[in-house]
Amino acid sequence: MKIMPCPLNGPRNISEFVCQGEVEIEPDPATASDRDWADHLFMLDNEAGVVREWWYHVPTSYWFIAERNTVTDEIVRTYPTEELIERGGHPADFESKS
């Protein structure tokens, strides 16, 4: 059984969670072209290594961020979304503590 360390609920069975993809910044709606939006929605980086992802704990409706190694499927760390927002909200500027 795989365990996800939820920042709100502690260690839980991974079956209680849904991954919603990488943390990314949306294009600016005022200036983005259709191509910009299509790239944002459909062109995934699919990088090998540690990526930052949105995760959702279904029983409590809690959203948080997990850093996961896509090569080993290891959960490196998890933290509340507020931690990302407190540091400016831009994923590229947020340094991993791993």
WOGI-V469758 format. One record per residue. PHI is phi as a letter, one per 20 degrees, with the letter a starting at -180 (999 if undefined). PSI is psi in radians with two decimals (NA if undefined). BURIAL is + if it has 16 or more other ideal C-beta (glycine too) atoms within 10 Angstrom, else -. Layout:
BEGIN
phi;psi;burial
PHI;PSI;BURIAL
PHI;PSI;BURIAL
END
This chain:
BEGIN
phi;psi;burial
999;2.30;-
e;2.40;-
d;2.33;-
d;2.19;+
e;1.63;-
f;2.30;+
f;-0.41;+
e;-0.77;-
d;-0.03;-
m;-2.88;-
f;2.20;-
c;2.77;+
f;2.36;-
g;-0.40;-
f;-0.23;-
e;-0.04;-
c;2.74;+
c;2.26;-
e;2.32;-
d;0.35;-
n;3.08;-
f;2.59;+
f;2.09;+
b;2.76;-
e;2.27;-
f;2.64;-
f;2.71;-
f;2.05;-
g;-0.49;-
f;-0.44;-
c;-0.18;-
f;2.44;-
e;2.98;-
g;-0.65;-
f;-0.71;-
g;-0.79;-
f;-0.71;-
f;-0.75;-
f;-0.75;-
f;-0.73;-
e;-0.59;-
d;-0.32;-
e;1.66;-
e;2.57;-
f;-0.72;-
l;0.85;-
f;2.58;-
e;2.18;-
p;-2.79;-
e;2.18;+
c;2.68;+
e;2.20;+
c;2.64;+
e;2.33;+
c;2.64;+
c;2.18;-
e;1.92;+
f;-0.85;-
f;-0.52;-
d;0.01;-
l;0.71;-
d;2.17;+
e;2.43;-
b;3.09;+
d;2.40;+
c;2.47;+
d;2.12;+
c;2.38;+
e;2.01;-
f;-0.26;-
e;-0.82;-
d;-0.19;-
m;0.39;-
e;2.35;-
e;1.96;+
f;-0.84;-
a;2.80;-
c;2.68;+
a;2.75;-
f;2.68;-
f;-0.49;-
g;-0.54;-
f;-0.65;-
f;-0.75;+
f;-0.72;-
f;-0.48;-
e;0.27;-
o;-0.26;-
n;-0.15;-
e;2.02;-
g;-0.60;-
f;-0.44;-
e;-0.08;-
e;1.97;+
e;2.37;-
f;2.50;-
e;0.18;-
f;NA;-
END
